[in-house]
């Protein structure tokens, strides 16, 4: 993809601000998605320390594994994501842009009956988002607050919509905010990597 096209995509997506997004896309499309696949860590429950019964986090736990991402809408693999269950089954982490300098982590966990998502962004801020009414196959995480954000008007990821289509297909739509209003969307179509 030519740089001028990538720059246009960065403006449209508003993923992390133009400069950071260009760098992330450059790292991802320059072979970063071919990084060695890592096996997801499984939650290991020890006697007396088993996680609680069924929860709204269970559909996200079921994503454990390696996924291939298409966010340019051309059907090609643009990056890799790995979901891991950890903290004795109480947390799920998503590593996005695996193997690139701009790899990012989002951690999902319960907060009462709500599901929380903390996004450790390559931009250096950490927005926290909550879905107060999680569904079986869809989640809508909305901004609560953030660390390392000078002002809520500064550029940041503001929401995440997760749609679990089936066991092997997932769509994540990230919406960024800048100057207090939506600045763009990044749509990641993920397919579970086989084998």
C-alpha positions as CSV (number, residue, x, y, z in Angstrom):
1,X,0.0,0.0,0.0
2,X,1.4,3.4,-0.9
3,X,2.1,6.0,1.8
4,X,-0.4,8.4,0.5
5,X,-3.2,5.8,0.8
6,X,-2.0,4.8,4.2
7,X,-2.1,8.4,5.3
8,X,-5.7,8.7,4.1
9,X,-6.6,5.6,6.0
10,X,-5.0,6.9,9.2
11,X,-7.1,10.1,8.9
12,X,-10.3,8.2,8.3
13,X,-9.7,5.7,11.1
14,X,-8.3,8.2,13.6
15,X,-6.9,5.1,15.4
16,X,-4.2,6.7,17.4
17,X,-3.7,10.1,15.7
18,X,-2.1,10.3,12.2
19,X,1.5,9.9,13.2
20,X,1.2,7.0,15.5
21,X,-1.3,5.2,13.2
22,X,1.0,5.5,10.2
23,X,3.9,4.0,12.3
24,X,1.6,1.2,13.5
25,X,0.4,0.4,10.0
26,X,4.0,0.5,8.6
27,X,5.2,-1.9,11.3
28,X,2.2,-4.2,10.8
29,X,2.3,-4.3,7.0
30,X,6.1,-4.7,6.8
31,X,5.9,-8.3,7.9
32,X,5.0,-7.9,11.6
33,X,2.0,-10.1,11.1
34,X,4.3,-12.9,10.2
35,X,5.8,-13.0,13.7
36,X,6.0,-16.4,15.3
37,X,2.6,-17.5,16.6
38,X,2.4,-17.9,20.3
39,X,0.2,-20.4,22.0
40,X,-2.4,-18.8,24.2
41,X,-2.1,-19.3,27.9
42,X,-4.9,-21.3,29.4
43,X,-6.4,-20.4,32.8
44,X,-5.2,-23.0,35.3
45,X,-7.6,-23.4,38.2
46,X,-6.0,-25.0,41.3
47,X,-8.0,-26.7,44.0
48,X,-9.7,-24.1,46.2
49,X,-8.9,-21.3,43.7
50,X,-11.3,-22.0,40.9
51,X,-12.9,-19.0,39.1
52,X,-16.5,-18.2,39.9
53,X,-19.3,-19.7,37.9
54,X,-20.6,-18.5,34.5
55,X,-20.2,-14.8,33.9
56,X,-20.6,-12.2,31.2
57,X,-16.8,-12.6,30.5
58,X,-17.2,-16.2,29.3
59,X,-17.8,-15.3,25.6
60,X,-14.6,-13.2,25.6
61,X,-12.7,-16.1,27.4
62,X,-13.8,-18.4,24.5
63,X,-11.8,-16.2,22.1
64,X,-8.5,-17.6,23.6
65,X,-6.2,-18.3,20.7
66,X,-4.4,-16.6,17.7
67,X,-6.5,-14.5,15.3
68,X,-5.7,-12.9,11.9
69,X,-7.0,-9.4,11.4
70,X,-8.2,-7.6,8.3
71,X,-8.8,-3.9,9.0
72,X,-8.3,-2.5,5.5
73,X,-11.3,-4.4,4.2
74,X,-9.4,-6.1,1.4
75,X,-9.6,-9.7,2.8
76,X,-5.9,-9.8,3.4
77,X,-4.2,-10.4,6.8
78,X,-3.0,-7.0,8.1
79,X,-2.0,-8.0,11.6
80,X,-2.2,-10.7,14.3
81,X,-4.1,-10.7,17.6
82,X,-3.7,-13.1,20.5
83,X,-6.3,-13.6,23.2
84,X,-5.2,-15.2,26.5
85,X,-7.1,-16.1,29.7
86,X,-5.2,-15.3,32.8
87,X,-5.5,-14.3,36.5
88,X,-7.1,-17.6,37.4
89,X,-9.8,-17.1,34.7
90,X,-10.7,-13.6,35.8
91,X,-9.0,-11.6,33.0
92,X,-8.7,-11.9,29.3
93,X,-5.9,-10.0,27.4
94,X,-5.9,-9.1,23.7
95,X,-2.5,-8.4,22.2
96,X,-3.0,-6.5,18.9
97,X,-0.3,-5.9,16.2
98,X,1.6,-8.8,17.7
99,X,5.3,-8.7,16.8
100,X,5.4,-5.0,15.9
101,X,6.8,-2.0,17.8
102,X,3.2,-0.8,18.2
103,X,1.8,-3.9,19.8
104,X,-1.1,-2.9,22.1
105,X,-2.9,-4.8,24.9
106,X,-6.5,-4.6,26.0
107,X,-7.4,-6.3,29.3
108,X,-11.0,-7.4,29.9
109,X,-12.4,-8.3,33.4
110,X,-15.6,-8.2,35.4
111,X,-16.6,-5.2,37.6
112,X,-19.7,-6.4,39.4
113,X,-22.1,-7.4,36.6
114,X,-20.4,-5.0,34.1
115,X,-17.4,-6.0,31.9
116,X,-14.5,-3.6,31.9
117,X,-11.9,-3.1,29.1
118,X,-8.6,-1.2,29.8
119,X,-6.8,-0.4,26.5
120,X,-3.0,0.0,26.9
121,X,-2.5,2.1,23.8
122,X,0.6,2.7,21.7
123,X,-0.2,6.4,22.1
124,X,0.8,6.0,25.7
125,X,-2.6,6.5,27.4
126,X,-4.8,3.9,29.0
127,X,-8.6,4.4,28.5
128,X,-10.9,2.4,30.6
129,X,-14.3,1.4,29.1
130,X,-17.3,-0.3,30.5
131,X,-20.2,-2.4,29.2
132,X,-22.9,-2.2,31.9
133,X,-25.3,-4.5,30.0
134,X,-23.1,-7.1,28.2
135,X,-24.8,-9.5,25.8
136,X,-24.1,-13.1,24.9
137,X,-22.4,-12.3,21.7
138,X,-21.9,-8.5,21.6
139,X,-20.3,-5.9,23.9
140,X,-20.4,-2.1,23.8
141,X,-17.6,-0.6,25.9
142,X,-18.0,3.1,26.5
143,X,-15.4,5.5,27.9
144,X,-15.2,5.8,31.7
145,X,-11.8,7.5,32.3
146,X,-8.1,7.2,31.3
147,X,-4.7,7.5,32.8
148,X,-1.9,9.4,31.0
149,X,-4.5,11.6,29.3
150,X,-3.9,15.3,30.0
151,X,-7.4,16.2,29.0
152,X,-10.5,14.3,27.9
153,X,-10.3,16.5,24.7
154,X,-6.9,14.9,23.8
155,X,-7.0,12.1,21.2
156,X,-7.8,8.7,22.7
157,X,-9.8,5.5,22.0
158,X,-13.3,6.2,23.4
159,X,-15.3,3.0,22.7
160,X,-15.1,-0.5,21.5
161,X,-17.9,-2.6,20.0
162,X,-17.2,-6.3,19.9
163,X,-19.4,-8.6,17.9
164,X,-18.7,-12.3,18.3
165,X,-20.1,-13.8,15.1
166,X,-19.2,-17.4,15.8
167,X,-16.4,-19.4,17.3
168,X,-14.0,-18.4,14.5
169,X,-15.2,-14.9,13.5
170,X,-15.2,-11.6,15.4
171,X,-15.5,-7.9,14.5
172,X,-14.1,-5.2,16.7
173,X,-15.0,-1.6,16.0
174,X,-12.8,1.0,17.8
175,X,-13.9,4.6,17.9
176,X,-11.4,7.4,18.7
177,X,-12.3,10.8,20.1
178,X,-10.4,14.0,19.5
179,X,-11.4,17.5,20.8
180,X,-14.4,16.0,22.6
181,X,-16.0,14.4,19.5
182,X,-15.7,11.2,17.4
183,X,-12.6,11.3,15.2
184,X,-12.9,8.0,13.3
185,X,-13.5,4.3,13.4
186,X,-11.1,1.3,12.9
187,X,-12.9,-1.9,12.0
188,X,-11.0,-5.1,12.6
189,X,-12.4,-8.3,11.1
190,X,-10.8,-11.2,12.9
191,X,-10.6,-14.9,11.9
192,X,-9.3,-17.5,14.2
193,X,-6.0,-19.0,12.9
194,X,-6.2,-22.7,12.3
195,X,-3.6,-25.2,13.2
